[in-house]
Amino acid sequence: MSESVTPALKPGDRFIRRDEVQRLTGLSRSSIYARNQHDPDWPKPISLGPNTVAWIESEVLAWASRQIARARRTA
């Protein structure tokens, strides 16, 4: 019996590394890693190897959109 796995990447989506996450969000390296540990709304990184992680671009952009929406509601 084989298990069916639904791919998490959508067509046109891609893995992005920390430096690009920083550019897209404006967050520092330490803020990104702190959010990994303490913010349940932050996109979880994907392990690509023993010392390599990446994030899914659409998840990071969705997080940024939610931050903008929250800021607009409270303003």
TORKOL-4160 file (C-alpha; in steps of 0.2 Angstrom, whole numbers, padded with zeros to 4 digits, m for minus):
75
<pt num="1" X="0000" Y="0000" Z="0000"/>
<pt num="2" X="0007" Y="0017" Z="m0005"/>
<pt num="3" X="0003" Y="0033" Z="0004"/>
<pt num="4" X="m0003" Y="0048" Z="m0006"/>
<pt num="5" X="0006" Y="0064" Z="m0001"/>
<pt num="6" X="m0001" Y="0081" Z="m0007"/>
<pt num="7" X="0014" Y="0092" Z="m0012"/>
<pt num="8" X="0015" Y="0109" Z="m0002"/>
<pt num="9" X="0022" Y="0119" Z="m0016"/>
<pt num="10" X="0010" Y="0126" Z="m0028"/>
<pt num="11" X="0015" Y="0128" Z="m0047"/>
<pt num="12" X="0026" Y="0144" Z="m0048"/>
<pt num="13" X="0030" Y="0143" Z="m0030"/>
<pt num="14" X="0048" Y="0141" Z="m0024"/>
<pt num="15" X="0059" Y="0139" Z="m0009"/>
<pt num="16" X="0068" Y="0155" Z="m0003"/>
<pt num="17" X="0083" Y="0156" Z="0009"/>
<pt num="18" X="0085" Y="0167" Z="0024"/>
<pt num="19" X="0093" Y="0182" Z="0015"/>
<pt num="20" X="0077" Y="0183" Z="0004"/>
<pt num="21" X="0066" Y="0181" Z="0019"/>
<pt num="22" X="0075" Y="0196" Z="0026"/>
<pt num="23" X="0073" Y="0207" Z="0011"/>
<pt num="24" X="0054" Y="0202" Z="0009"/>
<pt num="25" X="0050" Y="0205" Z="0027"/>
<pt num="26" X="0062" Y="0218" Z="0033"/>
<pt num="27" X="0066" Y="0207" Z="0048"/>
<pt num="28" X="0083" Y="0204" Z="0055"/>
<pt num="29" X="0091" Y="0187" Z="0056"/>
<pt num="30" X="0089" Y="0185" Z="0074"/>
<pt num="31" X="0070" Y="0191" Z="0073"/>
<pt num="32" X="0067" Y="0177" Z="0060"/>
<pt num="33" X="0074" Y="0164" Z="0071"/>
<pt num="34" X="0065" Y="0170" Z="0086"/>
<pt num="35" X="0049" Y="0170" Z="0076"/>
<pt num="36" X="0053" Y="0152" Z="0072"/>
<pt num="37" X="0054" Y="0147" Z="0090"/>
<pt num="38" X="0040" Y="0158" Z="0097"/>
<pt num="39" X="0027" Y="0164" Z="0084"/>
<pt num="40" X="0014" Y="0151" Z="0079"/>
<pt num="41" X="0009" Y="0162" Z="0065"/>
<pt num="42" X="0026" Y="0163" Z="0057"/>
<pt num="43" X="0029" Y="0151" Z="0042"/>
<pt num="44" X="0039" Y="0136" Z="0047"/>
<pt num="45" X="0056" Y="0133" Z="0038"/>
<pt num="46" X="0059" Y="0117" Z="0028"/>
<pt num="47" X="0074" Y="0107" Z="0030"/>
<pt num="48" X="0083" Y="0105" Z="0014"/>
<pt num="49" X="0099" Y="0097" Z="0021"/>
<pt num="50" X="0109" Y="0095" Z="0037"/>
<pt num="51" X="0113" Y="0114" Z="0038"/>
<pt num="52" X="0101" Y="0121" Z="0025"/>
<pt num="53" X="0083" Y="0128" Z="0028"/>
<pt num="54" X="0072" Y="0137" Z="0017"/>
<pt num="55" X="0054" Y="0145" Z="0017"/>
<pt num="56" X="0040" Y="0143" Z="0005"/>
<pt num="57" X="0039" Y="0160" Z="m0004"/>
<pt num="58" X="0020" Y="0161" Z="m0004"/>
<pt num="59" X="0019" Y="0157" Z="0015"/>
<pt num="60" X="0031" Y="0171" Z="0019"/>
<pt num="61" X="0021" Y="0183" Z="0008"/>
<pt num="62" X="0004" Y="0178" Z="0016"/>
<pt num="63" X="0012" Y="0181" Z="0033"/>
<pt num="64" X="0017" Y="0199" Z="0027"/>
<pt num="65" X="0000" Y="0202" Z="0020"/>
<pt num="66" X="m0008" Y="0197" Z="0037"/>
<pt num="67" X="0004" Y="0209" Z="0046"/>
<pt num="68" X="m0001" Y="0223" Z="0034"/>
<pt num="69" X="m0020" Y="0219" Z="0037"/>
<pt num="70" X="m0018" Y="0219" Z="0056"/>
<pt num="71" X="m0009" Y="0236" Z="0055"/>
<pt num="72" X="m0023" Y="0243" Z="0044"/>
<pt num="73" X="m0036" Y="0237" Z="0056"/>
<pt num="74" X="m0028" Y="0245" Z="0072"/>
<pt num="75" X="m0024" Y="0262" Z="0063"/>
